[in-house]
Amino acid sequence: MHPEIRKIVTYDEEILIEGFRKSEKPWRLFAVAAVIKNPWAGKFVEDLKPEIQAYGPILGEMMTKRMLKLAGSGDAIEAYGKAAVVGLNGEIEHASALIHTLRFGNFYREAVGAKSYLAFTNTRAGANAPILVPLMDKNDAGRRSHYLTIQFAISDAPRDDEIVIVLGAAMSGRPHHRIGDRYQDLKDLGHDLDNPASV
């Protein structure tokens, strides 16, 4: 059982001036999207597991290799995330199913040496809808400079019976970040840094 991939789209952006000020080095964000046929489109399927287990490793490995090729190495990636957009003839559950499995995400996590979870979105939309890929620091979930979002669209995807699966990355945080990290907020509020819920 293999995913039917109609097309693969690469998004790559280098920002040289941000906020009216030149960056010391280009701020680069990029993504790889696989447009696949939704195996569950147009019907309610109780057990999604067979396709999840079959598709997850194939997509995870293939897309991770493409991300590493764009980055040059896993070490070069500082922020990462994932997204899925299911077409109008599918459920949000279908988008979630293919990205919220370790069989998909672990390829990427291990390749970039990450400790943080993969930030994500899973939505339903038609062709040419905005695809939003949230990013966060791969090792430090509280590093606000790396709270980023990649946004792009694919003019003919997803079709009603398709799912767009996406991996995203950034080579650095925002060039002129100056809002600090969440740890100072926690300290100012009197919270234990190891247990943010405590007072």
C-alpha positions, 0 to 999 in steps of 0.5 A, a space after each residue: 500500500 503506497 500513497 498516490 502522490 500527484 505532485 511535490 511542491 517546494 517553497 523557499 524564501 530568503 528575506 534580506 530586509 525585515 522591518 525596514 532593516 537589513 538582516 545580518 544574514 538572509 532569513 531563510 524559511 522553506 517547506 516541502 509539500 506532498 499532494 496525495 490522494 486521500 484514501 478515505 475521501 467521501 466516506 466514513 472509515 472507522 479504522 484509519 490505521 492501515 493507511 497511517 502505518 503504510 503511508 507515514 514512513 514513506 512520506 516521512 522518509 521521502 519528505 525529510 530527505 528533501 528537507 535535508 537537501 534544501 538545508 544542506 544538513 539537519 544541523 542547519 535547521 533551527 526551527 521546524 514544523 508540519 502541517 496538513 490540509 485535507 480537501 473538502 471531501 475529507 475530514 480534519 481527522 484525515 489531515 491529522 492522521 497522516 502527520 500525527 504519527 511517529 511513523 511520519 514525524 520521527 524521521 524529521 525529528 531524528 534527522 535534525 536532532 530535535 528535542 521539541 515536539 513538531 509544531 503543527 496545523 491540520 485544516 480543511 480547505 480547497 485549492 489555493 487556500 493558505 497553507 500555514 506551517 507553524 515553526 518552533 525551535 527544535 530544541 527549546 520550546 520557549 525560544 520566542 525568536 523561533 516562533 514563526 509561520 511559513 505561509 504559501 499556497 498551491 494553486 491546484 491543491 488540495 483537490 476535494 479528494 486530496 491531502 497536502 502534507 507539509 514539512 517546514 523549517 527555518 535556518 534561524 529565528 527572526 532577524 531582529 527579535 526583541 520580545 525575549 523568551 517565555 522564561 522571563 515572563 514565567 520568572 516575572 509571574 513567580 512561576 517555577 521554570 521547571 513547572 510553569 503551572 506552579 505559583 
